[in-house]
Amino acid sequence: MTVCQGFVLKCVNYSDTQRIVHLYTQERGMLSMISPASVFKRKSQPVHLLQIVEVEYEENDRGGLHKLKSASVIANLSDVYFDIYKMNILLLWGEILYLMLRNEGRNGKLFEFVARSVEYLNTSREDVANFNLFFLYRLASPMGFRIDAESWREGHVFHAGDGCFHAPESGTPCISGPNTAKIIHRLCTCEVEDLKGIPLNREARNILLDVILTFYSIHLNIDFRVKSIQVIREIFA
């Protein structure tokens, strides 16, 4: 029997009595397990999306699905689940992370970054709309690549291919105007306490979300135009 900690990214019904559970774990990276549905329906400690849990499971040495025996909640996210807006952010993160981490191995920095971000979302009493973008733009660094914030200059535009800012006259094909590029730079360099000072409306946030998903789609070869993400995005629109 093996024990590890991880956050839940997706649960899929396999049968009337079993579920397939995808977790990103601190010790092993991405793991997929099959379990009795009852493991995730215990009234005393229900397990939800992106909660950190300690799982006990039997390893499948031949690859494929491991056999989940138990799951215990470590971090309670009760505030998120009673706030519709926060819950929608969590749903968006879960879908994006599931696509990005499906083949990701052990990465302690990534695990800690996601854990801290989810805890902040849970406990924050501030407007978290900008924090959603802050999380997505900062996620690149623990994934092993980054946006080169040092290349930004006033009036520059952002190129998703190299993650750098370029002068408009350079002829580099970019996906943002100067104002969006300036906000991207702020999201990549500011402290979390300063997010409330970035004035963004829904249209601007949607543009910034398009930019970062384009950036990840280029660097990770992922198509984020899946139905689940599009449905969640419509909630924010």
N, C-alpha and C positions, 0 to 999 in steps of 0.2 A: 504494500500500500504506500502511495506517495502523497505528500502534503505540500501545497504551495499556495501562494496568494495571487489573486488576479482580479481584474475588473471585467464585468460581463459586457460583451459587445452585441451579442445576438442570441436569442433563443428561438428555435424552430420546432414546431410539433412534428414528431416522427411517426407517432401512432397515438392511439387513445391513451396509452399509459406511459409513453416515453417522449423525451424531448432531446434535441441536439443542441448543445450549449457551446458557444464560441467565447473563449476568454483570452485576454492578453495577460500573461502571468509574469510576475517579477523574476521568477527563477528560470522559466523555460521559453518565454516569448509566447507566440500564439499557440493555443491548444484547442482542440475540438473534442467534446465528450458527449456521450449518450447517457441519459439518466432517466430514472422514473420521474414522471411529472411531479410527483409528490415532493421531491427534493426542493423544488422552487415554489411550492405552494403552502409551506408550513405557516400557520397563522401566527406563530410566535415571532418568526423572523423571516418575513417574505423577502425575496431577493429580486432586485430591479436592475434596470439598465445602468451601467457604469458604476454600480456599487462595488466596492472592494470586498471580496469574499475570500475566506480560507476554504479551499476545497481539498477533499480527500478522494483519491481515485486510484483505480487499478490501471497500470500502463498497458497499452497494447504494443507489444514488442514488434509486431509485424507492420506497424504503421496504421493509419486510419484513426478511428474513434477510440478514445480511452473510455473506461467505464467509471462514471462519476458515482461516488457513494454518498457523499454529504457535502453541504455548502453552508458556511456560517458567515453572517454579515460582520465585517470589521468596522466599516464606516457607515454611519446612518445618514441618509440624505433626505430626511423627512421634509425639510423646507422646500427642496426642489419639487417633490411630488405633490405639494399643495399649492404650487405656483405655476399656472398654466404657461406663462411666458418662459420661465426657467426650464420647464419640462420640455417645451418645444426646442429650446437650445440643446438640451441633453439628447433629444432624439436626433437632431441634426449631427451633433458630434458623434453619436454612436454609429450612424450610417457611414459617415466619412471615415471614421477610424476603422470600421470593419473592412472597408475597401482598401484602406492604406496599409493595414497591418496583417493582412491574411497570410503573408509569407515572411513576416518579421520575426527574427530570432530574439534572443535575450538582449534587452537594452534598458539598463537601469535608469539612465537619465530620462528616457522617454516615459518609463513607467512613473517616475516621480513627478514629472511635469504634468502628466494627465491627472494623477492623483491630487496634486496640489490645486490644479485648475478646477476640478470637480468640487473639491472642498470649498474653494473660494466662491464658486457659483452657489453652493448650498447656503453659505453663511452670510454672503454679502447683502447689505441693506441698500446698496447703491443701485442705480440704473445699470443693468448688466448688458444692455444692447451692444455697447461698444466692446465689452469684454468678450463677447462671442467672436468678434473679429480679431481682437488681441490674441486670443487662444489660437485661432487658425493660422495667423501670420507667424506666431512664435513657435508653432509646432514644427516648422521646417528644421530648426537648429538641432533638436534632439533626434530628428530623423536622419541627420548626417549631411544635410545641405542647408544653405541659408540664403536669405536675401541680403545682398551687399549694401547695407544701409550707408556705408561710408562713401559710396559712389554718388550719393544724392547731392545735387546742387539746386538752388532755386531755379525754377523753370524747366528742370529736367523731367523726362518721362520714363516710365518703367517698362522694361523688356522682360517678359516671363521666361524666355529661353535661357538667358544667362543670369537672371536674378539681379541684374544691375540697372542703374539709372543712367540714361543717356541724354545728351543735348538733342533737342528736336531736329536741329540742322544736320545731325550726324547721319540721318537717313536710315538708322536702325529701326526695323519694324517693331513698334511698341504697342501695347494694349491699354495704355492709360494716357490721359491728359496730364498737364502739370499739376493741377489741383489734386487729382486722385493720387498722383505720385507723392505729393507732399504728405498726404494723409497716410499713405503706406509707410513712408519714412517715420512718421510719428508713432504709428502702431508698432514698428519694429524697434524703437529706441526709448519710448517713454516708460515711466513707472506706472504700475497699475492704478495708483492713486490719481494720476493725471488724465485718465481716460475720459472723465466727465467733462474735461475742458475741450474735447474734440467735438465740435458741433456737426452732427450727421443726421440727415433725415433718412427715411426708408429707401428712397431711390439711391442715395449715395451708398448706403450699406449694401444694397443689392449689387451695385457696380463693384464694390470692394470684394464682395463674396465671389462674384464672377472672376475677378482677377486672380484671387488666391487659388480657386479651384482650377483655373487654367494653368497656373504655375505648377500645381501638383500633378495635373494630368500630363503635362509635358515631361516632368522629371520622374514620374513613377509609372507612366504609360497606363493610366487609369481613366476610364470614361465615367465621369460623375453625372452623366445625364440619365441615371437610373430613376425609375418611377418613384421610389421611396424618398429620394432626396428632393425631387421636383415637388412632391406633395407637401413636404415640410416647408420648402421655400415659399410656397404659395401662402402659407400661414403668416410668414413674415411680411409678405408683399402688401 
